[in-house]
Amino acid sequence: MRRIITRADDYASSRSANAAIARTVEAGFIKNVSIMAPGPYLAEAAQLLAHRKDICFGFHMTLNAEWDNVRWGPVAAKEQVPSLIDRDGYFHQDPSLFQHHPPLLQEILMECQAQLDKLTAAGFNISYADSHMLPERFIPGLQEELDRWMEAKGLINHRYYYNFFPGGVPDGAESFERVLGGLTDEQYFFLSHPALYSEEMVQCGNAQVDGEELARGRDQEAAFLAREDLNEISERWGFRAVRYDEAAPISGV
């Protein structure tokens, strides 16, 4: 069997995401769940899934809060990480803003440790690490620091596993099979952001992303991933959904 690393992001960021991701995990196709420690619904997220030994849980390093009406800030005390927050005490909306407000690497690592500790204290067994909105693209030296930090913590480094599943999340079984039929590599990475449609999700918009469109799109992802035949379809085409700890790093990255 060839492999597809199946991941759902932004767990704990909203009740809508929590409910949808728990549902997709139950359906069986999603094998990896990335958790936002600054998210307001971490306790609920832990109650729903932390006991699942078949799921690979990830530390979703969060240094940005992209929405206009829904914001979050650091887990560490704000006075310990002043270079990471705006004048209102929240994370900056877009990582590109770090080019104009360079954060201190030691403060980022302090916040990473605080976030990881919070996830562990909530009951999650964290096996891998990835990053929300990839702020390392805009902060010189951060990627190297994160690589060292992940290795020291014994966490699987997400960046060695990217070979994206073409086309994103399909809208149905027919389009899913069409993509599977055209795949040639031994391993792919399937990224999703499932969330149930709700007023809570509609509030998650900004100048670039319409909240209504976002809510409907994520609800569509949730509906697809809640199908109970996705593993059967995948295996029919010679693929198996896997956890990070069942996958192989891609060399040369």
C-alpha positions as MATLAB code, in Angstrom:
seq = 'MRRIITRADDYASSRSANAAIARTVEAGFIKNVSIMAPGPYLAEAAQLLAHRKDICFGFHMTLNAEWDNVRWGPVAAKEQVPSLIDRDGYFHQDPSLFQHHPPLLQEILMECQAQLDKLTAAGFNISYADSHMLPERFIPGLQEELDRWMEAKGLINHRYYYNFFPGGVPDGAESFERVLGGLTDEQYFFLSHPALYSEEMVQCGNAQVDGEELARGRDQEAAFLAREDLNEISERWGFRAVRYDEAAPISGV';
ca = [
       0.000    0.000    0.000;
       1.136    3.530   -0.812;
       0.586    6.170    1.881;
      -1.425    9.360    2.431;
      -0.642   11.386    5.553;
      -4.083   12.750    6.457;
      -4.126   15.789    8.741;
      -6.800   18.066   10.203;
      -5.651   21.485   11.428;
      -6.814   24.113   13.943;
      -8.236   21.754   16.549;
      -9.245   23.729   19.695;
      -9.611   26.980   17.723;
     -13.428   26.794   17.801;
     -16.248   24.551   18.925;
     -17.178   24.124   15.257;
     -13.697   22.796   14.465;
     -13.722   20.540   17.520;
     -17.027   18.917   16.596;
     -16.092   18.462   12.947;
     -12.634   17.055   13.614;
     -13.972   14.636   16.232;
     -16.502   13.462   13.666;
     -13.882   12.980   10.940;
     -11.611   11.076   13.317;
     -14.515    8.768   14.117;
     -15.103    8.197   10.395;
     -11.538    6.908   10.136;
      -9.747    8.753    7.328;
      -8.056   11.500    9.386;
      -5.061   10.075   11.255;
      -3.277   13.262   12.410;
      -4.734   16.208   14.324;
      -2.870   19.505   14.816;
      -3.872   21.383   17.972;
      -3.753   25.127   18.680;
      -2.742   25.620   22.322;
      -3.923   29.277   22.385;
      -7.340   28.182   21.127;
     -10.224   28.939   23.523;
     -11.650   25.402   23.422;
      -8.647   23.267   24.330;
     -10.328   21.623   27.326;
     -13.260   20.537   25.176;
     -10.870   19.325   22.471;
      -9.032   17.170   24.997;
     -12.263   15.696   26.342;
     -13.324   14.688   22.843;
     -10.113   13.125   21.533;
      -7.105   13.105   23.872;
      -7.810    9.485   24.824;
      -7.507    8.260   21.222;
      -4.358    6.143   20.912;
      -4.880    5.602   17.192;
      -4.476    9.305   16.365;
      -1.164   11.142   16.010;
      -1.483   14.530   17.736;
       0.564   17.538   16.712;
       1.707   20.817   18.222;
       0.363   23.460   15.813;
       2.765   26.310   16.649;
       0.615   29.438   16.691;
       2.165   32.912   16.477;
      -0.552   34.643   14.451;
      -4.306   35.309   14.790;
      -5.616   36.048   11.318;
      -9.305   36.912   11.810;
     -10.828   40.338   12.482;
     -13.372   39.370   15.151;
     -11.832   36.198   16.573;
      -8.401   36.732   18.127;
      -6.024   34.862   20.395;
      -2.792   35.692   22.127;
       0.176   33.947   23.707;
       0.081   31.150   26.239;
       3.163   32.543   27.954;
       2.717   35.668   30.063;
       2.432   38.667   27.747;
       5.213   40.504   29.535;
       7.533   37.598   28.699;
       6.851   37.729   24.940;
       6.231   41.418   24.088;
       7.747   41.123   20.614;
       5.045   38.605   19.610;
       1.959   40.723   20.311;
       0.248   43.850   19.016;
      -0.829   46.870   21.043;
      -3.996   45.034   22.140;
      -2.091   42.023   23.441;
      -3.016   39.653   20.615;
      -0.843   37.925   18.046;
      -0.336   39.859   14.808;
      -2.842   38.944   12.106;
      -0.433   37.993    9.343;
       3.083   36.532    9.597;
       4.299   38.943    6.903;
       3.959   41.686    9.531;
       6.967   40.169   11.283;
       9.070   41.755    8.548;
       8.174   45.151   10.017;
       8.021   44.026   13.680;
      10.795   41.402   14.014;
      10.161   39.165   17.033;
      12.921   37.838   19.262;
      13.801   34.194   18.642;
      14.158   33.505   22.352;
      10.606   34.767   22.920;
       9.281   32.503   20.165;
      10.969   29.468   21.726;
       9.594   30.457   25.131;
       6.101   30.632   23.649;
       6.596   27.307   21.859;
       7.510   25.655   25.144;
       4.509   27.205   26.887;
       2.189   25.980   24.130;
       3.656   22.475   24.152;
       3.399   22.304   27.941;
      -0.249   23.380   27.794;
      -1.100   20.664   25.269;
       0.645   18.025   27.350;
      -1.059   19.214   30.531;
      -4.417   18.937   28.744;
      -3.739   15.236   28.214;
      -2.477   15.083   24.635;
       0.450   12.871   23.661;
       2.213   15.153   21.161;
       4.180   13.319   18.479;
       4.846   15.932   15.783;
       5.061   19.694   15.284;
       3.952   22.005   12.488;
       3.157   25.710   12.261;
       0.078   27.860   11.768;
       0.484   30.176    8.743;
       4.210   29.321    8.481;
       5.671   32.418   10.181;
       9.164   30.967    9.772;
       9.031   32.224    6.169;
       9.365   35.795    7.434;
      11.653   35.495   10.464;
      15.360   35.015    9.714;
      16.881   32.123   11.627;
      13.581   30.801   12.974;
      13.460   27.675   10.806;
      16.859   26.545   12.031;
      15.916   27.247   15.656;
      12.661   25.333   15.272;
      14.447   22.387   13.667;
      16.802   22.177   16.652;
      13.959   22.625   19.135;
      11.799   19.892   17.578;
      14.726   17.490   17.532;
      15.519   18.235   21.180;
      11.882   17.587   22.114;
      11.723   14.356   20.137;
       8.987   15.699   17.830;
       8.533   14.670   14.216;
       9.302   17.691   12.017;
       6.427   18.364    9.633;
       8.522   19.949    6.908;
      10.090   16.653    5.849;
       6.756   15.159    4.780;
       5.253   17.565    2.231;
       4.161   16.147   -1.097;
       0.704   17.668   -1.388;
      -2.322   15.661   -2.396;
      -3.394   17.403   -5.632;
      -6.392   19.704   -5.614;
      -6.966   19.968   -1.883;
      -9.999   18.376   -0.216;
     -12.298   16.807   -2.851;
     -15.998   17.625   -2.979;
     -17.135   14.032   -3.331;
     -16.220   10.391   -3.919;
     -16.052   10.751   -7.702;
     -13.516   13.588   -7.648;
     -11.550   11.784   -4.906;
     -11.264    8.667   -7.039;
     -10.307   10.727  -10.058;
      -7.359   12.210   -8.167;
      -6.340    8.873   -6.660;
      -6.318    7.304  -10.097;
      -3.754    9.818  -11.312;
      -1.285    9.554   -8.434;
       2.125    7.997   -9.026;
       4.251    8.698   -5.947;
       4.496    6.450   -2.909;
       3.457    9.066   -0.350;
       1.269   12.203   -0.279;
       0.226   14.759    2.306;
      -3.486   15.570    2.648;
      -4.264   18.801    4.535;
      -7.725   19.801    5.775;
      -9.439   22.385    8.000;
     -12.836   20.849    8.781;
     -15.375   22.838   10.793;
     -19.161   22.729   11.024;
     -21.064   25.652    9.549;
     -22.019   28.056   12.357;
     -22.209   31.732   13.215;
     -18.989   31.139   15.116;
     -17.230   30.251   11.851;
     -18.879   33.075    9.892;
     -17.202   35.458   12.350;
     -13.818   34.094   11.263;
     -13.308   36.423    8.320;
     -11.014   39.277    7.388;
     -10.367   41.650    4.498;
      -9.058   38.808    2.330;
     -11.396   35.993    3.405;
     -15.189   36.290    3.519;
     -16.497   34.678    6.705;
     -19.559   33.169    5.057;
     -17.459   31.647    2.291;
     -14.957   30.325    4.832;
     -17.674   28.745    6.976;
     -19.311   27.015    4.014;
     -15.997   25.804    2.633;
     -14.887   24.282    5.902;
     -18.286   22.698    6.413;
     -17.954   21.104    2.974;
     -14.567   19.704    3.973;
     -16.108   18.335    7.165;
     -18.922   16.650    5.255;
     -16.505   14.946    2.882;
     -14.156   13.777    5.630;
     -17.062   12.390    7.675;
     -17.701    9.778    4.961;
     -17.055    6.277    6.250;
     -15.995    4.886    2.876;
     -12.851    6.994    2.318;
     -10.456    4.336    3.575;
     -12.157    1.745    1.399;
     -11.925    4.004   -1.646;
      -8.268    4.796   -0.924;
      -7.325    1.166   -0.535;
      -9.089    0.288   -3.762;
      -6.569    2.572   -5.488;
      -3.636    1.195   -3.524;
      -3.373    3.868   -0.804;
      -3.632    3.794    2.975;
      -4.230    6.782    5.271;
      -1.369    6.938    7.792;
      -0.057    8.774   10.840;
       3.176   10.755   10.719;
       4.866    8.046   12.746;
       3.915    5.512   10.036;
       5.175    7.709    7.199;
       8.603    8.144    5.645;
      10.487   11.474    5.552;
      10.997   12.803    2.058;
      14.738   13.057    1.411;
      16.339   16.211    0.081;
      13.983   18.663    1.805;
];
